[in-house]
Structures are given as C-alpha cells and as structure tokens.
Amino acid sequence: MLDNSKKSLETLIEMKMKEAIKNPSMSDIIDRTYGEMINTKYKEIQSLEKQIADPGHRLEYGQPLRCA
C-alpha cells in the first residue's frame, strides 16, 4: 500500500509538470490544484509510514490500517 501511494505521488508530480508545460497560462491553477493533491498524498504516505513503524497508530481519518 505504501509503494502504491509513493507511485501515485510520483504520477501526480509528473502530471503536474506535463500540465504546466502544456498550459503555461494556467500555471497558477495547476499549481494550486496539483499542490493540494500532492500534499494530501504526502500526508497519506506519512500516515502509512507511522502505521508501519507503530502498528498501534491510527490513521488521521480514525480508521486503523490493516494490510493482508
């Protein structure tokens, strides 16, 4: 799950760069939109890393992460 989140983050960053190159006049909107998604993904990764380090840790959303 952590690897998937990291790959998703990488994909978001690549998409942001491609969009900014394709639409330079919309760079402010692109930065804000992708910035929010990227920040959310960073928080998710941090939460997953805490869960791995401390199995008793609860995710920010109050749901314990259980991996099979």
Summary of the structure (lengths in Angstrom):
residues: 68
radius of gyration: 14.8
end to end distance: 10.1
largest distance: 46.7
contacts: 150
relative contact order: 0.15
helix: 75%
strand: 0%
